[in-house]
């Protein structure tokens, strides 16, 4: 097995997926054709949301979601530090400032207790956030009902960063239904649950937000008569009514995404089966996976173990040794506030004790539908053997 690397995540591409992309290549439309709105409609229908806005990445979707909610200079946005940097960078792009809410160590998700405490202090200091961005780590939803209650109490908007969580459920409803949020963002990067090669989607139940995001993804341009400042000059006419971006998804990406969507439930079922197998094996050996809450059905983008490493060197040795054995162990994520850019903004790791403890314990192991039963057994044995050698 040492000459074969088992990646922590991998796309599953079928012949139907390939054919869908070829069909677009042979069509008249490579961009701004019928596949993008078809993909948007399919995602909205799957999630039970009213609208969906496709973009070239989840990062772009997070950016325009913030802008659509009016985030700008002087505003404050809060998110989880255990995420990829895009979850906080999106607010900085808007000229806002960013802060972090510590996590629940059991799940890795934003702690509602920490959020509530931080909001009470922020209200006293007149420094309340305009937007809070909970991150559904590894595919499990945050406690969105509790966060929504705090949003009502303190007056902030909510963007769910569900980059890991397409196909997941919370309280029986799909993540993306926006029952407890203003906007939900998905990622279709190749290591995610389904892929459009690169791509993202922002779903919402608000028509105004959807229209705003769709303008922003395409240069701030519109040709809708009710949005223009004067009557159309002719069939060619359009107006730029605000400063936007080129964040559009291509027809190729949308065709792949549409085809992949047909396999979404199957992919998630397989991921859950593998995760259940891992849970049973590793817990019997004294290793602790992230806790799954009863109200959540995870899409299991990632499988994360928490291990009581005594030093970071020991943690690094375990990841290195597993990779030498062909198992691409990883760590998701480095707390964002530890990044040099954010250190220059003045963040202190002592303010986020649970995130730091998580960082010192976490390790990701491979989980994706392409794993064979032999791969799964090999991963289990390699992890346990290496753990026993080091710990």
Order of alpha helices (4+ residues) and beta strands (2+ residues): alpha-alpha-beta-alpha-beta-alpha-beta-alpha-beta-alpha-beta-beta-beta-beta-beta-alpha-beta-beta-alpha-alpha-beta-beta-beta-alpha-alpha-alpha-beta-alpha
